[in-house]
Amino acid sequence: MRHPWKSDLLCRTCQKLKLNRDFLKNTSAVRTAMLWILSFGVIGIVTVLAQDSKFILDRDGRTIVLEPYAPNILRVTLSKSNATAVGAAGYGLVGIPAMTGWAHEQDADGNDVFRSNRLIVHVSADHLPPSHRMPLDDLNQSLRDHYFGGGGGSPRIDDTVYVTTASGKSLLKMRNWSMVPNNSEAGATNAAKLNDAGYRVSATFDSPADEHYYGLGQQQQGVLDLRDHRIHCWHDYSAIGGQNVCVPFMISSRGYGLIWDNPSKTTVDLGFNQQNVWSSEVGDRISFFVIQGENSDEIYKGYRQLTGITHMLPKAAYGYIQSKAIYPTQDQLMAVAKGYRERQLPLDVLVVDFLNMTKQGELDLDPARWPDPAAMNQQLHSMGIGTLLSVWPHFAPDTRYYDMLRDKGWLIHTADGAPDSGGFKNVIGPNIDTTNPDAAKWFWEAIRDRYIKPYHFDYLWLDETEPDIDPANDFFSIGSGARYYNVYPLFHTASVYEGFRRDFGDSRRVMILARAAYLGAQRNGTIFWSSDIISTWDMLKRSIPAGLNFTATGMPYWDTDIAGFFSPAIPADYKPLHAPLIDSSDARGAVDNYTDYPELFVRWFEWGAFQPIMRAHGERNHNEVWSYGKQAEPVLEKYLRLRYQLLPYTYSLAYGSYQTGAPFMRALFMDFSNDPNVAGISDEYMFGPAFLVAPVSEQGATQRSVYLPAGCDWYNYWTNERVKGGQTIVVNAPIDTIPLFVRAGSIVPLGSPVESTQEKQAIAAVRVYPGADASFTLFSDDGNTYSYEKGGGSVTRLYWVEAARQLKHDGAAAWSKPDNLIVQIAGH
């Protein structure tokens, strides 16, 4: 039976509530609206509709959308365009919204309140009084208005979104937002090509004085805590110190993560005037995600849910990767491989760097220098060594594929359609546009058929993935470079990862080395590195917090070119500040008059043993562990062997990152959030749950201060001395020693000596550091396939029971010897 009164009531109530007309055209939407109205009455207190998985508020020409993804994960979108506000999240975000457990109500002041069992979100009433400045007298104000008044009113929109935990603990408050016509150069370019200038968009949040911020990709200015800094969140190869890489995800000391869903150039001002301002050059909405966590790992679990998992890399990636710029011939590469094997030194991967081709874009290997790559790889594989091949995204004119790529529109191009070479020589050429799915598929298949199938290369280095030609005035298949400035590395790495998985299924793991990243790029089997930094002590010091913020961004796999890439210009009269700790007289063929460079290489190499990926690279004549003199060689060998001894521990950490999304190169704030002293410590970090690493970054130093976080005791790894936490101590650090501590209540499995991860490595010892109960999940599998995604591999759970002074274990058997021959207890 039809009820006219209900129809009339719905119509009148919806008019009063300013509900979206298009929304009400949908029958299910009408039914939803009726449920809300009948549930709360006809008094007009309802100002929200639940559509599918969204709460939608219509606010006098503005739309505010709250879209839950979990009880602790919420997306907030605001726009002057309803269609844009209700649109899907942007590139890199793959999570699925879920309304379960969320409810709506209104408070006495007319504010909309949304709550789950984890979060409470207050959205201000429709007509919040605007913010204003302290008053001036009328004459003063009129004079100012005459000369400086814009006449258009304030661009700020005073919609407030306030997020707390379910218990009322404040997380973040958005005070206002803006969306103004884009009159910038980027807007003009878009308007000329697409009739789409877009808007400049920004949002302002409160920044309490005790709040600290981490992440946002890679910034190489030498700081960890980003508070009181302006972050240029865009890819910039020429940034001061070294390349900036934008991943717009930030983690706060107040217990939340924030994803800013806008890929255009974004400026983030953190803490100034107790505000955080996020401002993007091109957009049609404000869109951001809030992830609440009881600890940092829960926030990373949410980031994983939203952007994708971090796949395990081939086990070889966790060993040692040897490179230099460049090994130009097959003979040189084979000589390096034989050098490692003759010395019985561990090595898993050799790199065939760029300039390996006849011409850029031919996708070949110069036969004069690489006469038989297939035979080379066969021999290397027999030695337990894989190869990482550099393939650039550039295609020069007059090469075999250029005309086809240009004619199909598969090259990044300017507004008039011309491929953009960015001022580089013609022998380099423009970038392929892998945002185009057809171009991406072709690019992978060309790599597969030109390099992988005939020559059996194992892994790929996708260099220049910013792209390195500034796309600000260019156009991708998906739209303008101004609007999508930062997304190229996501698409480019995906082209190879997805191609690998299509063609090889689960049979071989992907390892891609890339120079830039974006939200979600961690799901592409990708390692990111600190780009082409200069080989100086200053860059060693700056690289430590750069790496810690990058991994804090939810990207577990980051490394450096050990000891830097570019050689600095060394004056003829150069002298180091202090007497070098390594004699360079027998290494002049590698270092010339940079007499403290062997010392720098050693210190960087020591740190490299505790990076997620250990890889030496750089512009040197020689770059192997025997290249830096007789004093350096035994120290480098010590840390190379230690890297492989720790493989059972490191590989298990990688399995943990796959399961949780959390990094295992961890700034101290992640594990010691209750210790206020760690907030800004930029040169110490945790490597997994056990190791505190404190690299030496001062030339000539033989000791350094180390802060040991409060809440536990610590063991000096080298001496087994037990020290109380919550204090700063001075630690001896001779040239062969990196300060290294182990948290009391840790279990560290150690492996037998191997020269390659292709060898079967036995568990040689399980070292326990007593002082608290402990647990560790030991994982092992074939190291090469994706069988672990389907439950493959073996899991052994290790437990240390402090009261009983006993190690227990269950699950798969990880060793065959009696426990008393395997278990070692520190201090005994």
C-alpha positions, 0 to 999 in steps of 0.5 A: 500500500502506498503511503503519500504522507511518507513521500511528502514527509521525505520530500519536505525533510530532504529539502530542509536537510539540503540532501542531494537531489541526484542521490534521491533519484536512486530507489535504494537511496530513498529507502536509506533516507527513509530509514534515517528519518524514521529512526531519528524523527522528523525534527530535522536533526539528521543531516547525513545519508549513508550511501553504500559505504559512505556517510555523505553530508551536503553543506550549502554547495559543499559535500563532505564524505566520510568513508570508513575502511575499518573501525580504525581507518577513515577516509575524509573527502571535501569538495565543492563538487558532489561528484568529485567528493563521492568519487573513488580514492586516487592512484595507489590506493587499493583498500575496500571501504567497509561501513561495518561497526560505524554509526551516526548521531548528532550532538546538542550543538548540531555537530555530526558525530560518527563513531566506531569502537576505535574512533569518534569523528566530529564534523562541525555544523553547517553554519560554523562561525568563521574564524576571524582576526583581532579587531581593528578600528573602522578607519584602519580597516577601511584603509587596509581594505582599499589597498589590500582587500581582494574583494573575494572574501576568504578562500578558507572554508571553516568546516572542522573535522575532529578525530579522537580515539573511542576513549576521547584521546585527541588525534587530529583536527582539521580546522579549515580547507580551501579550493580555489581556481588554479591560476598557476602555470600548471593550471594554465597548461592543463586549461590549454590542453584539457580545458581543465585547470583544476583547483589549488587545494589545501587543508589546515590541521592543528599541530600541538606542541608535543606532536612529532612527524615522520615519513613523507618519503625521502628528504635528505636534509639530515633530520628525522622529526619533520616538525618545524620543516617545510616538506616539498613532497614531489620527486626532485632529483636536484634537491639539496643534499640528494633526491627528494622522493614523495610518498604522501604518508605521514605518521604522527607521535599521537598515534595516527597515520595520514595519507594525503590522496593527491599526486600533484606537487604538494607542500607540507608545512609541519608545526609552524604557528602550531598548524600543519598545512597541506597544499597541492598544486592541482586537485578537485577535492581534499582527500585524506585517510586517517589510520589510528593505531595503538602502536606504530605497527598497527598503523602500518597494518592499516597502510598495508590494507589501503595500499597493498602488501610488501611481497617478499623479495628473492632471498638473494636480495637479503644477501649482498649486491655488488655493483659499480658505475659501471662494469662495462664488459662481460669480462670485467663482470666475470672477473669480479665474480671470480674474485669473490669466489676465489676469496670465498667471500659471500656474494649473491647478485652482480649488477649490469649497470646502464650504458650496456646497450648500443643505443638508448632504447634499442633494448639490446646489449652491445655485442662488442662488450657483451659477446655471450650474455647467455653463457655469462649468466649460465656460468654465474648461476653455477657460482650461485650469483644472479644478475641485476640488469639496468633498463632505462625508460628512454627511447632515442630518435632513430632507434628501432622502437622510437617511431612506433612509440611516437606514433602510438602516443606511448611517449610522454609528450608536451601539450602539442603532442611532441615527445619531450626529451627534457633538454637531454641529448637526442641519444637519450630521448623521451620516457615511455609513458607506462601510465598507458596500459598498452605501453606498459604491457609492450615495455614488459614484453620487450624486456622479457623477449630481449633480455630475460628469455634469451639471456636469463637475467634474473632481476631488473633495475628500473632507473630514472623512475621519477620520471627524470624529465620533469613532467610539470608541463607534459602529459601522460595517458592518464592526464597532465603531468601537473595533476599526476606529477608523482605517480609515474614510479607506481605505474612504471614498476607495476609494468614489470612486476605485473608482467612478471607475475602474468608470465611466470606465475608463482615460479620466480620472485620479482626484484626491482631496483627503482629510484623513486616511489609513490603510494602502493609502489611497495607492492611491486617487488621493489627496492628503493635507493637514496639516488645519486648522492655524493660520496662524503661524510656529510651525506653519510650522516644525512642518509641515515635519517633519510632512510629512516623516514623512507621506511617510516613511510611504509616502504620496508625496502630501502638502501644506499649506494654504499659510500655514495655515488658521485665522487666529490671534486677533491682539491689537489691540496686536500687533507682530511680533518683527522688522520685517516683510520685506514691507510689508503696508500695501497688503494690510490688506484681507486681513491686517488688523493681522497685519502680518507675515502677507504675509511668512509667506505668502511664506515658506510659498509658497516652501516650497510650490513644493517640496511634492509638491502646491502648494495655497494655502488658508485663511480669508482675505478674499483669498488670491491671489498678488496679494492680499498687496501689491506687495512680495509679488506678484513673489516669489510670481510667481517661485516660481509660475513656477519650479513650472511650469518644474520640471514635467518634473522633478516629473512624472518623479518622480511616475512614479518613485513610481508604479513604486517606491512611494518618495516624492519629498519625502524626509527626509535619512535616506533618501538619506544613511543613512551620514551620522549628522548627518542623523538628526534634521534636521527642516527640510531635505529632498530634493525628488527626487534633485537638490534639497536644500530648506531653508525659512526658518521664522523671522520676519524672518530673511534667512539660515539655517544649512544642513547639506550632507550628506556624500558629495558636493558641492553647488551653490547653485541661485541662484549655482552656487557649488560647496560641499563636503558634510559641513558646516554653512554659513550661507546668505543668504536674503533674502525672495525666496530659499529656500535651495536646493542641487543635489547634484553628479551631478544632471540637472534637465530644465526646461520652457518657460513655460506657464500650464497643464498642458493646454498642451504644454510643451517641454523648454527646458533640461537642466541638469547639475550635474557632480561624479559620474556621473548618470542621470535618467528623463524621462517624458511622456504625455497627463497625463490617462489611465491609459494609462501603466499599460499602457506608454503615454507616452514614456521618455527616459533621460538619462546624465551621464558625468563622465569624458567630461563628456558628456550621453547619452540614449536612448529617446524623443526629448524635444527637437528642438533640437540638444543644445548648445542644450538642455544646460546644465552648471552652473559653465560 
